[in-house]
Amino acid sequence: MTDFAQMHIFFLVTTVTVAILGLLLAFIFFRIYQILTEVEHISHEFSEESKLMREDIADLRKNVREKGLKFKNLFDLYSLTLGRFTRKKHRKGTRIF
């Protein structure tokens, strides 16, 4: 085989390899971006829920100061807090069934 043919084969193989690695690297960066976006979304939801939980606890403290400690106050806090976590939220495009 001539040196010229070997050089062309080498550059062809190198070009295909670099193209495949570039596509693979682009896919990896895309997936990392998707994961980080989802983490940001979860963090935002967690922040909102913790804010609501602080408000619920503040309401409970206010009720305890005004009316004294009653079982109903604790039950209301329990039902508000757990009710928020047990409700099923279906976002568009994320339904399993």
Phi, psi and omega per residue, in radians:
M1 nan 2.448 -3.100
T2 -1.372 2.807 3.121
D3 -1.087 -0.609 -3.123
F4 -1.129 -0.749 3.129
A5 -1.180 -0.708 3.107
Q6 -1.102 -0.685 3.134
M7 -1.125 -0.745 3.132
H8 -1.144 -0.724 3.117
I9 -1.125 -0.757 3.123
F10 -1.041 -0.843 -3.123
F11 -1.178 -0.586 3.080
L12 -1.142 -0.839 3.131
V13 -1.106 -0.730 3.139
T14 -1.122 -0.730 3.136
T15 -1.117 -0.773 3.124
V16 -1.119 -0.744 3.134
T17 -1.094 -0.790 3.134
V18 -1.126 -0.686 3.119
A19 -1.120 -0.770 3.127
I20 -1.135 -0.777 3.112
L21 -1.114 -0.648 3.093
G22 -1.109 -0.758 3.097
L23 -1.133 -0.718 3.109
L24 -1.102 -0.763 3.119
L25 -1.132 -0.695 3.089
A26 -1.107 -0.716 3.101
F27 -1.109 -0.745 3.131
I28 -1.095 -0.778 3.113
F29 -1.120 -0.655 3.096
F30 -1.095 -0.779 3.122
R31 -1.130 -0.707 3.098
I32 -1.079 -0.726 3.096
Y33 -1.064 -0.764 3.125
Q34 -1.100 -0.740 -3.142
I35 -1.126 -0.774 3.136
L36 -1.143 -0.610 3.077
T37 -1.126 -0.741 3.121
E38 -1.162 -0.692 3.092
V39 -1.087 -0.712 3.107
E40 -1.109 -0.717 3.120
H41 -1.101 -0.790 3.126
I42 -1.102 -0.728 3.115
S43 -1.081 -0.717 3.118
H44 -1.127 -0.772 3.111
E45 -1.108 -0.718 3.116
F46 -1.074 -0.716 3.112
S47 -1.092 -0.778 3.115
E48 -1.101 -0.758 -3.135
E49 -1.150 -0.672 3.125
S50 -1.184 -0.597 3.076
K51 -1.116 -0.770 3.110
L52 -1.123 -0.651 3.132
M53 -1.156 -0.704 3.078
R54 -1.079 -0.694 3.100
E55 -1.119 -0.715 3.119
D56 -1.097 -0.750 3.136
I57 -1.164 -0.667 3.088
A58 -1.108 -0.706 3.078
D59 -1.103 -0.723 3.116
L60 -1.081 -0.793 3.134
R61 -1.085 -0.695 3.121
K62 -1.123 -0.761 3.122
N63 -1.132 -0.664 3.122
V64 -1.151 -0.709 3.116
R65 -1.139 -0.722 -3.081
E66 -1.361 -0.780 -2.971
K67 -1.968 -0.107 -3.068
G68 1.512 2.963 -3.103
L69 -1.359 2.078 3.101
K70 -2.237 2.666 3.137
F71 -1.102 -0.568 -3.120
K72 -1.087 -0.657 3.127
N73 -1.097 -0.774 3.121
L74 -1.165 -0.682 3.120
F75 -1.133 -0.714 3.103
D76 -1.069 -0.767 3.115
L77 -1.105 -0.773 3.136
Y78 -1.059 -0.799 -3.100
S79 -1.225 -0.628 3.102
L80 -1.159 -0.801 -3.078
T81 -1.191 -0.914 -3.113
L82 -1.281 -0.504 3.090
G83 -1.098 -0.592 3.135
R84 -1.215 -0.599 -3.094
F85 -1.471 -0.433 -3.083
T86 -1.592 -0.284 3.090
R87 -1.127 2.406 3.132
K88 -1.509 2.197 3.098
K89 -1.889 2.102 3.112
H90 -1.883 1.988 3.045
R91 -1.580 2.721 -3.131
K92 -1.075 2.170 3.073
G93 1.556 0.044 -3.109
T94 -2.031 0.202 3.133
R95 -1.216 2.449 -3.106
I96 -1.427 -0.695 -3.081
F97 -1.822 nan nan
